[in-house]
């Protein structure tokens, strides 16, 4: 059962998720069926990454997205 809204949950767990090796970002996204989820951007394939983070966080689904390394834009 979900107790907190997805934004609150994402913000509460972002620091821990960002500390996981291979995570480059955390956001709110959508599952394949359009439901809100916690989106974790990763530098490796989702298959290789599975098991490093839970499939749900406080009842909200987690989706992995291979983004590669993210770097700030210059200028």
Secondary structure, DSSP 8 states (H G I E B T S, - for coil): ---S-HHHHHHHHHHHHHTSTTEEEEEEEE-TTS-EEEEEEESS-HHHHTTSS-SEETTEEEEEEE---------
